């Protein structure tokens, strides 16, 4: 495994599910968000790293 690279797929924990989720924008459409959470000692807020539009509720949430 390489530092900073995506790791193997694992079931989402409750904590992960709170920051990595689908956002329902109505009419069965969703937006997928990638949110960065800094280390606690940095005392910085979450930031939006990337997003994908035109998704549907059944679309799998994958790394992007």
Secondary structure, DSSP 8 states (H G I E B T S, - for coil): --TTS--------HHHHHHS-EEEEETTEEEEEEEE---GGG----EEEEEEEEEETTS-----
